[in-house]
Amino acid sequence: MDIRLKRAYEPPAASDGRRVLVDRVWPRGLAREAARLDDWARDLAPSAGLRRWFGHDPDRFAGFRERYVEELRACRSQLADLRRTARRGTLTLVYSARDADHNQAVVLAEVLRRGLPRAGA
């Protein structure tokens, strides 16, 4: 599977394949036309409470990952749809966070590639 991550503010490219926004809220200041998105997977984004708790603090990323994976367990059909998309061609998960290493797209890409870990693992 070819799953890529790209910040929403980076220009779209033909090599992006299918572009899916994985934020719950629209990226500030970004015009919809400029984003050139194929889909917006709001339901796969972390809950508002989890986002507030995390606050993009790298020291909380391990806890964020664990809690977010638990939230994703309720989204199995959407995960399966994205996995099918990635098997057919390039899938680019688009996110707006400044930190490229500590955000929900990183966790979501891991889950799409490896599947959901067993509960409690």
C-alpha positions in Angstrom: 0.0 0.0 0.0 1.2 3.4 -0.9 0.1 5.7 1.9 1.6 9.2 2.1 1.1 12.0 4.5 1.0 15.7 3.4 0.3 18.9 5.2 -2.8 20.6 3.9 -0.9 23.8 3.2 1.6 22.1 0.8 0.5 22.3 -2.8 -1.3 19.3 -4.2 0.6 17.2 -6.7 -0.5 14.6 -9.3 1.6 12.0 -7.5 -0.6 12.4 -4.4 -3.2 10.1 -5.8 -6.5 10.2 -3.8 -6.3 13.0 -1.3 -8.3 12.6 2.0 -8.4 15.2 4.7 -8.3 13.5 8.1 -9.0 16.6 10.3 -12.2 17.1 12.1 -12.2 20.9 11.3 -11.3 22.5 8.0 -7.7 23.9 7.9 -7.7 27.6 8.8 -7.2 29.9 5.8 -7.2 27.1 3.2 -9.6 27.6 0.2 -11.5 24.4 -0.7 -10.5 24.8 -4.4 -6.8 25.1 -3.4 -7.0 21.9 -1.3 -8.1 19.7 -4.2 -9.4 17.0 -1.9 -11.2 13.9 -3.0 -12.7 13.2 0.4 -13.0 14.5 4.0 -12.9 11.7 6.6 -14.1 13.7 9.6 -15.3 10.6 11.3 -11.8 9.2 11.4 -10.4 12.3 13.0 -9.7 12.3 16.8 -12.6 13.5 19.0 -12.6 17.1 20.1 -11.9 16.1 23.7 -8.9 14.0 22.6 -7.6 16.8 20.4 -7.9 19.3 23.3 -6.2 16.9 25.7 -3.3 16.2 23.3 -2.8 19.9 22.3 0.0 18.7 19.9 2.3 18.2 22.8 5.0 15.7 21.7 5.3 14.5 25.3 1.7 13.3 25.2 1.9 11.6 21.8 2.2 8.1 23.1 -0.9 8.6 25.2 -2.6 10.2 22.2 -1.8 7.3 20.0 -3.2 4.8 22.4 -6.5 6.8 22.9 -6.9 7.6 19.3 -6.5 3.9 18.3 -9.2 3.1 20.7 -11.5 5.7 19.0 -10.6 4.2 15.6 -12.0 0.8 16.8 -15.5 2.2 16.2 -14.6 3.1 12.6 -13.8 -0.2 11.1 -15.8 0.2 7.9 -14.2 3.6 7.2 -10.8 2.1 7.8 -11.6 -0.8 5.4 -12.7 1.7 2.8 -9.4 3.7 3.0 -7.4 0.5 3.0 -9.1 -0.6 -0.2 -8.4 2.8 -1.7 -4.7 2.5 -0.8 -4.5 -1.0 -2.3 -5.8 0.4 -5.6 -3.3 3.3 -5.8 -1.7 6.1 -3.9 -3.6 7.4 -0.9 -2.4 10.7 0.7 -3.7 11.5 4.2 -3.9 15.3 4.4 -3.6 17.0 7.8 -3.1 20.6 9.0 -0.9 20.1 12.1 2.5 21.8 12.0 4.3 18.8 13.6 4.8 16.2 10.9 5.8 13.5 13.4 3.2 13.9 16.1 -0.3 14.1 14.6 -3.3 11.9 13.9 -2.3 11.2 10.2 0.8 9.4 11.5 -1.3 7.1 13.7 -4.0 6.6 11.1 -1.4 5.6 8.5 0.1 3.1 10.9 -3.3 1.6 11.5 -4.1 1.4 7.8 -0.8 -0.3 7.1 -0.8 -2.7 10.0 -4.4 -3.0 11.1 -5.7 -2.2 14.6 -3.6 -3.6 17.4 -5.4 -6.1 19.7 -7.2 -4.4 22.5 -4.9 -4.0 25.5 -1.8 -4.7 23.4 
